[in-house]
Amino acid sequence: MRERKDTPHVPLRSDAQRNRERILEVALAELTRSACAPLSTIARKAGVGQGTFYRNFPNREALVLEVYRYEVQQVADAAAQLLRTRAPDRALREWMDRLARYAMTKAGLAGALHKATSSHDSLIKVARGPLTSAVGLLLTANEEAGTIRPGVTPDDFMLAIAGLWQIDPHGDWQSRAARLLDLVMDGLRAGAPGAPGTER
């Protein structure tokens, strides 16, 4: 008699994964536009049936939290992607721009997040791990390259850019965010071993 092998986790088939990602992309756009966007509208625009939709997301809270988690992970993953194709200081500055776009998206999702869950702690936990890891990766690469001052921690960095979350997403946020992030980048470069030769 052959021994039975348990398979506790079965990865989604490629088409199922595409469906899920498409739902999340559409949901991000629709929920940013309106916190009360009907789930049926999201399913229709994603090109999936109601059955497929509810198999992935049984209720609005599950969808909204996963949209938030998905967007956080996209931002976090961008750190390693940028480091593969950019100098460390350029990767860090471009990632900061990506983070700014995330901050504005989060502001747009605020209504949907508030309606979906009353647990602010759960949202913080979703974001903290992936973003801290991404920041750590970028800071380490830059410290090793001598392009930022030594000893900066992910907590230092997140405190330095906290002003992003005070910017009005309905105003001229791009120029205000760029100015803030340039100031932060200048501060990170101050005292760096390779500062005089780094690209701006």
N, C-alpha and C positions, 0 to 999 in steps of 0.2 A: 504494500500500500504506500503510495507516494505521500511524502510529507506536504501538508498544505502550507502555502506561503501566504502570509497576510500582506495586503497592500493598503495600509492605512491612508495613504495620500496618493490620489491619482491626479496627475497634472491635467489641466484643461486641454482639450484638443485645440489645434490651432484656430479652427473656425469659431469655437466657443470663446477662446481668448480674444479673438478679434471682435466678436460681438460685445463682450464685456468692456473692452477698451473703447469701442465706439459709443456705447451707452454712457460711459464716464465722460468722454469728450463732449458729447451733446449735453449731458446733464450739467457739466461745468458752465457751458455757455448759457443754457436756459436758466439755471438757478442764479447765476450772476445777474442776469437780466431781470428776473423776478423770483423772489423767494417762494412764491405760490405756484410756480409753473406746474401744470398737471403732469402726473407721471405718464399718463396716456400720450401726451404730446411728446415727451422725451422719448418714449418707446417708438412712436411713429417716426420721428425725425432721425432716430438711430437706425431705422430700418429693421426692427425686430418685432416679433409678435409679443402679445401680453404674457404668454406662457414663458417665453425665453426671458423676458424682462424680470418677472417675479421669481423665477428660479435663481437669478443672480442677486436680486434685491427685493426681499419680501415686503419691505415697507419703505416709507420716505426716509426715516431715520437711518436705516441701513445704507440707502443710496447716498444721502448727504455726507455721512461720515466717510464713506468710501471715496467719494469725490474729493473730499478734503485730504484723505490719506494719499490718494493717487497724485494729486497736485504736489503735495509735499515731497513724495518720492521722485517725481519728475525733476523738481528743483535739486534735490540731493544728488540724483544720478548725473546731473549736468556737471558737477564738480570734476568727477573723474574724466568725463568726456572732454571737457575743456583742457584739462591737463595733458591729454594725449596729443592735442593739436596746437597748444599755445605755450608760450613761455609762462612760468609760474605767476609772475606779477600780472601779466595780461589775462591769464585764466582767472585769477582772483577778482580782478576788476570787472570782467565780463560776467562772472558769476554773481557779483554784487548787483549788477543790472537785472539779472534773472531773478534774484531774490526780491528786488523792488517790484517787478511785475507780479510776483507771487503775493507780495504784501497788498498790492492793489486788488488782486483777485480775491484774496481772503476778505478784504473789506466788502467787496461786492457780494460775497457769499455769506456775510455776517447775518443777514436776515434769515436765510435758509438754515444756517447753523443754529441760530437762536430758536427757530421754530422746531427744529428736529431734535435737539437735545438740550437739557438744562445743565449738563455736566461739563463745565468749563475745563475741569481738570483733565477729562478724557481727551479734549482737543489739544491741550498743552502736551500731553504724553505722546499723542500721535506725531506732533511736529518735532519735539525735542530731540529724540534719538537720531533720526535721519539727518536733520539739519546740523546737529552738533558733529556728527561723523563727517559730513561734507566740509564743514568749516575746518575741522581738524586736519583733514587731508590737504586742503589748500594752504593752510598756515604752515604745515610741516614742509611742504614742497617749497614754499617761499623762504622759509627760514634756512633750509638746506642750500638754497640758491643764493642766499645772502641778500634777498630783495626786500625783506621787511626786518624790522628790529627784532632781536631774539626775545623769546619768553612770552610772546602774546598767546593767550589761551582762547579757546572757543568762547568761553564766557565773557572775556574781555571784548572780543569782537562783537558779540551779540549786544552787549551793553552799548558799545560805540555806535552801532547802527540803529539803536532803539527808536530814534527819531523817525525812521521810515513809517512806523505804525501811527505816527501823528499827522502824516500828510493826508490832505483831503483827496480821495481818489477821483472826485468829480471836478477837481480844479486842474491846474497845470502841474500835475504831479511829476511828469517826466523831467522837467528842468529842475524842479526842487529836489527830487531824488538824486539827480546827477550831481548837483552841487554838494549835497550832503555826502554822497559816497566819494566824491573827489577829495573832500576834506578828510574823511576817514582814511582814504588811501594815502594821502600825504602824511598823515600821522603815523601810519604803519611803516612808511618808508623812512621816516626820520630816525636816524641812528642805525640804519641798516648798513652792514659791511659793504654791500655793493650798490648803495643808493646813488652815488654820482653817475654811474653808468647804466642805470635801469631806464627802460623805455617808458615814456609817459603816454 
